[in-house]
Amino acid sequence: MASSSLALPSLQPQFPLQNRQSSRPFVRPYSSVRPITASVSESPKVPASSASVARPPEPTKLPIREVPGDYGLPIIGPIKDRNDYFYTQGGRDEFFKSKIKKYQSTVFKTNMPPGPFIASNPQVVALLDGKSFPVLFDVSKVEKRDVFTGTYVPSLELTGGYRVLSYLDPSEPHHGKLKKIMFHLLKSSRDRLIPEFSSSYNEMFETLEKEITSKGKASFGDANDQAAFNFLARSLFGTNPADTELGRDGPSLITKWTLFQLGPILTIGLPKFIEEPLLHSNRLPPCLVKKDYQRLYDFFYSASGTVLEEAAPMGVSREEACHNIIFATCFNSFGGFKLFFPNMLKWLGRGGVKLHAELAQEIRSVVKSNGGKVSMAAMEQMPLMKSVVYEALRIDPPVPLQYGRAKRDLVIESHNAAFKVKEGQMLFGFQPFATRDPKIFERAEEFVADRFVGEEGEKMLKHVLWSNGPETESPTVENKQTVRGERFRGAGVQATCRGAVFEIRFVWDRGW
């Protein structure tokens, strides 16, 4: 469950204290307007070791430069950068490349969308190389409070009035409690992970086959979305959505709800004169998705009963836990599958016949030696398959944008220079540039399937930054790292990524 990418504040909500309602054994409508304080510390608390103590910046042997770039005139500068980012420079990659070329630096000042009139302060220091970027994961140096979506925070009405886990800094009291609930959810579902993945995606491919046979064409996107939601609901909660009142509507409800949160930093193909006022200059009214979100809430409240029971002893209400489960499942996990599975298909397809044959041989051999059973232990014996997953995550990370706010004055190093950054400055990183850094990876822009095979290959895993931290670090309640498969007894994103490769391989064996 990724905790940030799409990675938060013009909106400064107040959170007055209120009495908690007692839990009931049935599903309750959530209140979209009731402010909640359970997940908010009364003031932004930072550990003493990393608070605003007068500590000198770290020493460096590199020449210290002023951060190049400028923000332009108020309102005009941010709107110009937004226009360049979305429209005039051919996409965000070209936007960043043009800035790097202009300033001859991978660290520079810029404005990030949405800017006026949603974000009051769009100014950031961009970190666009593999050496400077990792500071965004160091919670002793950066604060992750309300930076999940960048320089603005979506309305809390979209999450039932709660600041959910992705928006909390590890120093906030509820961060650890909510993360423990997510750990429990993953642990309780670990035995369902592989069987439900196989079942859900087999159904997807069978559906696609039938549609192609009958209609001559099929929509992979819709089928993939349904498979992803079915897999998450069945594996995490033991519930088949089709057997509930939600039916097959989950993916469409999630997509609409997500748009209301990420609209300010997305372009959806509409003409500029429509997108700019509709998405980038004004917020879409949360009331338009209130009924849709209520349907999701009802489904997850009913399906999450045993997990919600774990919340009360931690001082977290069932309602707050449910809203966090919805966000983790629908925004983080479903969003990841929506992007990652098609990307995995793309890179595997481009890998060619030789890669397909090598994967098939490795998978068949390991499955045979394990008595024909598929398990996480068996997948650990498939180095090429693991490398393919890591390489797909490296070259096309599903969480491209990362943010953090400097907790103190810092010196941040790129490959060629060091830069002083003031306390409170918003830092931004574009993950694809960090994980495709040619000074770290050879053939950085190419998909090299066996890049992480062998001892030397495994040493490069520390540069795979796909889940709020390096691949070689473990998630804890004190950091923002997401929970990965091998770190948590076979549950999590990595496991399902490997399952994706495994399932695709056997589908191809069927003749796809």
KAKA-V746487 format. One record per residue. RES is the residue in three letters. PHI is phi in degrees with one decimal (none if undefined). BURIAL is b if it has 24 or more other ideal C-beta (glycine too) atoms within 12 Angstrom, else e. D_FIRST is the distance of its C-alpha to the first C-alpha in Angstrom with 2 decimals. Layout:
RES:PHI:BURIAL:D_FIRST
RES:PHI:BURIAL:D_FIRST
This chain:
MET:none:b:0.00
ALA:-63.2:b:3.63
SER:-106.1:b:6.21
SER:-159.9:b:9.06
SER:-178.2:b:11.23
LEU:-74.2:b:12.51
ALA:-10.2:b:13.40
LEU:none:b:18.87
PRO:none:b:23.74
SER:-72.2:b:26.43
LEU:-87.1:b:25.46
GLN:-120.2:e:26.55
PRO:-71.2:b:26.12
GLN:-98.8:e:28.02
PHE:-128.8:e:26.70
PRO:-67.1:e:29.79
LEU:-67.4:e:29.69
GLN:-150.5:e:30.16
ASN:-76.5:e:30.77
ARG:-82.2:e:28.02
GLN:-85.4:e:28.85
SER:-70.1:e:28.98
SER:-72.8:e:26.46
ARG:-121.9:e:27.79
PRO:-79.1:e:27.12
PHE:-122.9:e:26.65
VAL:-74.1:b:24.38
ARG:-111.6:e:25.37
PRO:-62.9:e:25.23
TYR:-85.4:b:23.26
SER:-101.7:e:25.23
SER:-83.4:b:24.01
VAL:-116.3:e:26.63
ARG:-84.2:b:26.74
PRO:-70.5:e:25.60
ILE:-122.8:b:23.79
THR:-112.8:b:24.01
ALA:-57.8:b:22.10
SER:-102.0:b:19.14
VAL:-123.0:b:21.49
SER:-72.0:e:23.69
GLU:-68.2:e:27.21
SER:-145.9:e:27.27
PRO:-60.7:b:24.79
LYS:-95.8:e:25.06
VAL:-126.7:b:24.67
PRO:-53.8:e:25.48
ALA:-55.1:e:29.12
SER:-67.9:e:28.61
SER:-122.7:b:26.81
ALA:-74.2:e:28.51
SER:-76.8:e:31.21
VAL:-84.7:e:33.61
ALA:-73.3:e:36.11
ARG:-99.3:e:34.71
PRO:-70.5:e:35.92
PRO:-59.7:e:33.50
GLU:-62.5:e:32.90
PRO:-66.7:e:35.82
THR:-144.1:e:35.57
LYS:-95.3:e:37.98
LEU:-84.1:e:37.02
PRO:-63.8:e:39.06
ILE:-90.0:e:37.72
ARG:-115.0:b:37.56
GLU:-69.7:e:37.08
VAL:-63.8:b:33.92
PRO:-73.6:e:35.43
GLY:102.8:b:35.05
ASP:-152.7:e:35.65
TYR:-101.0:b:34.19
GLY:75.8:e:37.28
LEU:-71.3:e:39.03
PRO:-52.8:e:37.23
ILE:68.0:e:35.85
ILE:-65.6:e:37.45
GLY:-60.4:b:35.46
PRO:-61.1:b:31.99
ILE:-67.0:b:33.06
LYS:-62.6:b:34.46
ASP:-62.5:b:31.29
ARG:-63.7:b:29.26
ASN:-63.1:b:31.81
ASP:-65.4:b:31.67
TYR:-62.9:b:27.87
PHE:-90.7:b:27.68
TYR:-127.0:b:31.11
THR:-86.7:e:33.87
GLN:-112.6:e:32.49
GLY:78.6:e:30.78
GLY:106.7:e:27.14
ARG:-68.0:b:25.01
ASP:-58.1:e:25.53
GLU:-68.1:e:29.26
PHE:-58.7:b:29.02
PHE:-70.3:b:27.62
LYS:-61.8:e:29.99
SER:-66.3:e:32.92
LYS:-68.2:b:32.13
ILE:-59.6:b:31.87
LYS:-65.5:e:35.19
LYS:-64.2:e:36.80
TYR:-98.2:b:36.06
GLN:51.9:e:36.12
SER:-159.2:b:33.05
THR:-89.4:b:29.29
VAL:-121.1:b:29.11
PHE:-161.3:b:30.61
LYS:-88.0:b:30.72
THR:-161.3:b:29.63
ASN:-99.4:b:28.53
MET:-115.7:b:25.17
PRO:-58.3:b:24.78
PRO:-90.7:b:25.22
GLY:67.7:b:28.12
PRO:-61.3:b:30.98
PHE:-119.2:e:30.92
ILE:-104.9:b:27.35
ALA:-103.0:b:26.56
SER:-74.5:e:29.43
ASN:-137.9:b:28.73
PRO:-88.2:b:27.18
GLN:-77.6:b:28.46
VAL:-137.6:b:26.27
VAL:-105.6:b:26.99
ALA:-84.3:b:25.26
LEU:-120.1:b:24.22
LEU:-120.3:b:24.31
ASP:-144.6:b:24.80
GLY:-71.9:b:23.09
LYS:-91.0:b:25.12
SER:-81.8:b:24.65
PHE:-56.5:b:21.02
PRO:-60.6:b:19.49
VAL:-60.6:b:21.09
LEU:-66.8:b:18.28
PHE:-101.1:b:16.09
ASP:-90.2:b:19.06
VAL:-75.0:b:18.75
SER:-81.5:b:22.39
LYS:-113.0:b:23.42
VAL:-126.1:b:21.16
GLU:-97.7:b:20.02
LYS:-106.2:b:16.63
ARG:-73.5:b:18.07
ASP:56.7:b:17.81
VAL:-121.6:b:17.05
PHE:-59.6:b:13.65
THR:-102.5:b:15.69
GLY:106.6:b:18.56
THR:-91.9:b:22.05
TYR:-139.6:b:21.68
VAL:-122.7:b:19.78
PRO:-60.2:b:19.45
SER:-57.6:b:21.52
LEU:-67.6:b:20.32
GLU:-61.9:b:21.96
LEU:-79.4:b:18.94
THR:-129.7:b:16.89
GLY:70.5:b:19.86
GLY:91.7:b:21.32
TYR:-108.3:b:18.53
ARG:-80.3:b:16.82
VAL:-83.2:b:13.22
LEU:-51.8:b:11.09
SER:-61.0:b:10.06
TYR:-96.4:b:13.86
LEU:-94.2:b:14.98
ASP:-81.4:b:16.48
PRO:-55.9:b:16.24
SER:-75.8:b:19.95
GLU:-78.6:b:19.61
PRO:-53.8:b:20.34
HIS:-79.7:b:17.58
HIS:-59.3:b:14.74
GLY:-64.1:b:15.30
LYS:-64.2:b:15.99
LEU:-68.5:b:12.89
LYS:-68.0:b:10.70
LYS:-63.5:b:13.04
ILE:-63.3:b:12.52
MET:-66.2:b:8.80
PHE:-58.7:b:10.25
HIS:-63.3:b:12.91
LEU:-59.6:b:11.00
LEU:-68.6:b:9.50
LYS:-63.4:b:12.97
SER:-70.3:b:14.85
SER:-106.8:b:13.43
ARG:-60.0:b:13.82
ASP:-75.0:e:17.24
ARG:-93.1:b:16.31
LEU:-58.5:b:13.68
ILE:-68.2:b:16.29
PRO:-58.9:e:18.94
GLU:-73.3:b:16.96
PHE:-63.3:b:15.54
SER:-59.8:b:19.17
SER:-63.4:e:20.54
SER:-65.1:b:18.45
TYR:-81.8:b:18.98
ASN:-63.0:b:22.55
GLU:-59.8:b:23.18
MET:-61.7:b:21.94
PHE:-65.9:b:24.33
GLU:-65.1:e:27.10
THR:-62.9:b:26.78
LEU:-62.8:b:27.02
GLU:-59.5:e:30.03
LYS:-64.0:e:31.76
GLU:-66.0:e:31.31
ILE:-65.4:e:32.63
THR:-64.2:e:35.52
SER:-86.5:e:36.48
LYS:-113.1:e:35.76
GLY:84.7:e:35.74
LYS:-157.3:e:32.33
ALA:-153.8:e:28.78
SER:-93.6:e:25.78
PHE:-67.6:b:22.92
GLY:-59.2:e:20.58
ASP:-63.9:e:21.24
ALA:-65.8:b:21.09
ASN:-65.3:b:17.77
ASP:-60.8:b:16.25
GLN:-66.4:b:17.85
ALA:-64.2:b:16.79
ALA:-62.8:b:13.06
PHE:-68.1:b:13.45
ASN:-59.9:b:15.80
PHE:-60.4:b:13.66
LEU:-64.0:b:10.75
ALA:-66.5:b:13.59
ARG:-73.0:b:15.66
SER:-77.8:b:13.43
LEU:-79.7:b:11.51
PHE:-123.1:b:14.63
GLY:65.1:b:17.50
THR:-124.2:b:18.61
ASN:-93.1:b:19.89
PRO:-55.0:b:19.71
ALA:-63.2:e:23.07
ASP:-90.7:e:24.73
THR:-118.8:b:23.94
GLU:-65.3:e:25.27
LEU:-67.9:b:22.20
GLY:59.7:e:23.37
ARG:-102.3:e:22.05
ASP:-86.4:b:21.48
GLY:-51.3:b:17.74
PRO:-58.2:b:16.83
SER:-68.4:b:19.76
LEU:-65.3:b:19.07
ILE:-65.3:b:15.51
THR:-60.4:b:16.96
LYS:-66.7:b:19.74
TRP:-62.6:b:17.76
THR:-65.9:b:15.53
LEU:-58.7:b:18.85
PHE:-67.6:b:20.23
GLN:-91.3:b:17.62
LEU:-103.0:b:17.60
GLY:-48.3:b:21.18
PRO:-61.6:b:22.70
ILE:-119.1:b:20.98
LEU:-119.0:b:21.24
THR:-122.5:b:24.25
ILE:-116.2:e:24.48
GLY:89.4:e:27.82
LEU:-78.9:e:30.15
PRO:-57.1:e:33.28
LYS:-55.8:e:32.99
PHE:-67.5:e:35.42
ILE:-95.1:e:33.12
GLU:-63.3:b:29.70
GLU:-58.8:b:30.96
PRO:-74.1:e:32.21
LEU:-76.8:b:29.78
LEU:-109.2:b:26.40
HIS:-95.6:b:27.11
SER:-112.7:b:29.84
ASN:-139.8:e:29.05
ARG:-84.3:b:26.15
LEU:-68.5:b:25.87
PRO:-64.8:e:26.95
PRO:-58.3:b:24.17
CYS:-60.6:e:26.83
LEU:-73.2:e:26.64
VAL:-118.2:b:23.27
LYS:-60.0:b:23.96
LYS:-67.7:e:25.04
ASP:-63.1:b:22.17
TYR:-66.8:b:19.65
GLN:-61.1:b:21.88
ARG:-64.0:b:21.59
LEU:-64.4:b:17.80
TYR:-60.6:b:18.31
ASP:-59.3:b:21.03
PHE:-63.1:b:19.07
PHE:-73.2:b:16.11
TYR:-64.0:b:18.65
SER:-70.8:b:20.66
ALA:-78.9:b:18.03
SER:-100.3:b:16.32
GLY:-48.6:b:19.66
THR:-67.6:e:19.24
VAL:-71.0:b:15.98
LEU:-63.7:b:17.74
GLU:-64.5:e:20.65
GLU:-75.4:b:18.81
ALA:-74.3:b:18.46
ALA:-55.9:e:22.22
PRO:-61.0:e:23.22
MET:-90.4:b:20.85
GLY:83.8:e:22.52
VAL:-115.3:b:19.81
SER:-69.0:b:21.15
ARG:-60.0:b:19.91
GLU:-64.0:b:19.79
GLU:-63.3:b:17.60
ALA:-60.6:b:15.17
CYS:-64.5:b:15.19
HIS:-62.2:b:14.57
ASN:-68.9:b:11.47
ILE:-64.5:b:10.25
ILE:-59.6:b:11.31
PHE:-64.8:b:9.56
ALA:-63.9:b:6.04
THR:-80.1:b:7.14
CYS:-86.2:b:9.56
PHE:-84.3:b:8.87
ASN:-71.8:b:5.38
SER:-74.3:b:4.91
PHE:-60.4:b:8.71
GLY:-59.7:b:9.45
GLY:-64.0:b:8.03
PHE:-66.2:b:10.10
LYS:-58.2:b:12.88
LEU:-91.9:b:13.36
PHE:-76.8:b:12.65
PHE:-61.5:b:14.66
PRO:-60.8:b:17.75
ASN:-64.2:b:17.57
MET:-62.6:b:17.53
LEU:-58.3:b:20.50
LYS:-60.7:e:22.18
TRP:-71.5:b:22.15
LEU:-64.3:b:23.10
GLY:-61.3:e:25.83
ARG:-75.0:e:27.17
GLY:-65.4:b:27.16
GLY:91.2:e:30.36
VAL:-62.6:e:32.23
LYS:-61.2:e:32.44
LEU:-63.0:b:28.69
HIS:-59.8:b:28.39
ALA:-66.9:e:31.23
GLU:-66.7:b:29.88
LEU:-63.5:b:26.47
ALA:-60.3:b:28.35
GLN:-64.4:e:30.65
GLU:-64.0:b:28.00
ILE:-65.4:b:25.91
ARG:-61.4:e:29.09
SER:-63.4:e:30.59
VAL:-69.1:b:27.74
VAL:-61.1:b:27.28
LYS:-62.7:e:31.07
SER:-70.8:e:31.28
ASN:-104.1:e:28.74
GLY:69.8:e:30.90
GLY:79.1:e:29.23
LYS:-102.8:e:25.97
VAL:-103.1:b:22.46
SER:-147.9:b:20.28
MET:-64.4:b:17.84
ALA:-61.2:e:21.04
ALA:-65.6:b:22.67
MET:-63.9:b:19.98
GLU:-64.6:e:20.45
GLN:-92.6:e:24.02
MET:-117.8:b:23.25
PRO:-62.4:b:23.33
LEU:-68.4:b:23.88
MET:-62.2:b:20.98
LYS:-61.4:b:18.63
SER:-63.3:b:20.36
VAL:-60.3:b:19.96
VAL:-64.7:b:16.15
TYR:-59.4:b:16.32
GLU:-67.5:b:18.96
ALA:-64.6:b:17.17
LEU:-69.5:b:14.25
ARG:-70.6:b:17.13
ILE:-78.8:b:19.33
ASP:-140.3:b:16.97
PRO:-62.3:b:13.77
PRO:-70.4:b:11.42
VAL:-117.9:b:11.09
PRO:-79.1:b:14.85
LEU:-107.8:b:15.72
GLN:-131.8:b:15.37
TYR:-134.2:b:17.54
GLY:-166.6:b:19.03
ARG:-110.7:b:22.38
ALA:-59.3:b:24.89
LYS:-78.8:b:25.68
ARG:-156.3:b:29.07
ASP:-62.2:e:31.30
LEU:-127.4:b:29.79
VAL:-114.5:b:31.10
ILE:-109.3:b:28.56
GLU:-99.7:b:29.68
SER:-99.1:b:29.37
HIS:-70.2:e:31.19
ASN:-113.8:e:34.49
ALA:-157.5:b:34.66
ALA:-120.4:b:33.40
PHE:-133.3:b:32.78
LYS:-85.2:b:33.23
VAL:-123.6:b:30.67
LYS:-81.5:e:31.60
GLU:-55.0:b:29.77
GLY:90.8:e:27.83
GLN:-70.3:b:27.47
MET:-77.9:b:24.29
LEU:-107.4:b:22.90
PHE:-132.8:b:21.11
GLY:-133.0:b:19.86
PHE:-102.1:b:19.51
GLN:-59.3:b:17.28
PRO:-57.2:b:19.15
PHE:-72.1:b:22.33
ALA:-71.6:b:21.08
THR:-86.0:b:19.82
ARG:-114.5:b:22.97
ASP:-67.8:b:25.32
PRO:-68.2:e:28.61
LYS:-83.3:e:29.70
ILE:-112.2:b:26.91
PHE:-110.6:b:26.48
GLU:-71.2:e:29.50
ARG:48.0:e:29.47
ALA:-62.0:b:26.40
GLU:-89.2:e:26.44
GLU:-102.1:e:26.81
PHE:-84.6:b:24.46
VAL:-110.4:b:25.74
ALA:-59.8:b:24.32
ASP:-99.5:b:25.65
ARG:-57.2:b:24.89
PHE:-107.4:b:22.99
VAL:-87.9:b:25.37
GLY:86.7:e:27.73
GLU:-62.3:e:28.19
GLU:-67.5:e:28.52
GLY:-63.9:b:25.53
GLU:-65.7:e:23.29
LYS:-65.2:e:24.60
MET:-82.4:b:23.04
LEU:-63.8:b:19.45
LYS:-64.6:e:19.53
HIS:-96.1:b:19.70
VAL:-88.9:b:16.54
LEU:-115.7:b:14.32
TRP:-113.4:b:11.19
SER:-140.5:b:8.36
ASN:69.1:b:10.40
GLY:165.2:b:12.96
PRO:-63.4:b:15.16
GLU:-59.2:b:14.28
THR:-84.3:e:16.94
GLU:-102.1:b:15.55
SER:-99.2:e:13.74
PRO:-76.8:b:11.25
THR:-136.4:e:13.40
VAL:-72.3:b:13.80
GLU:-90.7:e:16.01
ASN:-122.2:b:13.81
LYS:-101.0:b:10.89
GLN:-65.7:b:9.39
THR:-81.8:b:5.82
VAL:-91.7:b:6.43
ARG:-104.6:b:7.97
GLY:-57.4:b:10.36
GLU:-70.4:b:13.66
ARG:-81.1:b:12.82
PHE:-139.1:b:12.21
ARG:53.5:e:14.88
GLY:88.3:b:13.46
ALA:-110.5:b:10.17
GLY:128.1:b:6.83
VAL:-65.0:b:6.34
GLN:-57.6:b:9.78
ALA:-59.5:b:11.49
THR:-72.1:b:10.93
CYS:-62.7:b:11.99
ARG:-66.1:b:14.99
GLY:-60.7:b:15.57
ALA:-61.7:b:15.82
VAL:-60.7:b:18.54
PHE:-59.9:b:20.17
GLU:-67.9:b:20.41
ILE:-61.1:b:21.64
ARG:-59.7:b:24.21
PHE:-76.2:b:25.64
VAL:-66.2:b:25.75
TRP:-63.4:e:27.77
ASP:-60.3:e:29.98
ARG:-78.7:e:30.77
GLY:115.7:e:32.17
TRP:-73.0:e:29.53
